[in-house]
Amino acid sequence: MKVGTVALIGRPNTGKSTLVNNLVGHKVAITSPKPQTTQFPIYAAYENIDAGNGVGMQVIFIDTPGIFSKNRDAKRKGINLEAEKVLHNEVDAILYIVDHTRQRGSEENRVLGMLRKIDVPKILVVNKIDLKEPDYGAQYKFMEDEFDIVLRVSALKPLNLGSITSALFDILPEGEPLFDSKDIKNPALNVSPTLHMEELIREKVFLTLRKEVPYHVKVVVDEITERKGGLLYVRARILTESRYKKMIIGSKAQRIKQIGSMTRKELEVSTGKKFYLELTVEIEK
């Protein structure tokens, strides 16, 4: 069996989380247009029992937070350090994701500098090939010589994702299985049901308010209990700064209701169970 741990790295908003979700066939990481929605590494299990010539493959994909070029605050510095730590732990290959529809920025220099210090197979993945314009592909062309393989995909559509798993099958070593798929209920190996709900609510906050709310939004799930008829009751708090509390609640509580409704519907679709979600907004400095 081909096995290995593969890290995804890149600047914010290149589509790393969307790519991981579609590679493993399950939503393991939240996504939004807000840069650096992912704030900690997420480990996701992938298995193909017949990846090639009857040989199976198991991969643990690590979705890392987007790399900022400048650490303007302690939070960004900590997030960057988390991503670097993943690369220096035992990874067997790296997928470097770039977005050809955005001009190359200083973040790319930082990521390239990190990758040059690591001696494992590296694949350059050019994402968003479904979008023809704008196209800054020429700005990334020089980078191709620094990578073992160059692939072009669309994580969102998805298009050509099989090229990634095929390339990994060729370069990953043979070994013992990394996990027993029968024991895995959720491919997100380091995300508990409570953390999954917290992340899902945070995603809906970002999707509902877009650029209006800062990164410092935090969600805490205080209770998950099963009630009559199998209804799952979830009580959670959205923590934010005082000036953003009214914005999150919205006029006549319309925004907080929308956040709760979007979260509840996704939970019900993904689990097949009924949910009652009680959301409040609290101030935390």
Secondary structure, DSSP 8 states (H G I E B T S, - for coil): -EEEEEEEE-STTSSHHHHHHHHHTS--S---SSTT---S-EEEEEEEEEEETTEEEEEEEEE-----SS--SHHHHHHHHHHHHHHHSS-SEEEEEEETTS---HHHHHHHHHHTT--S-EEEEEE-TT--SS--HHHHGGGGGGSSEEEE-BTTTTBSTHHHHHHHHHHS-B-S-SS-GGG-SSSBTT--HHHHHHHHHHHHHHHHHGGGS-TT-EEEEEEEEE-GGG-EEEEEEEEE-GGGHHHHH-GGGHHHHHHHHHHHHHHHHHHS--EEEEEEEEE--
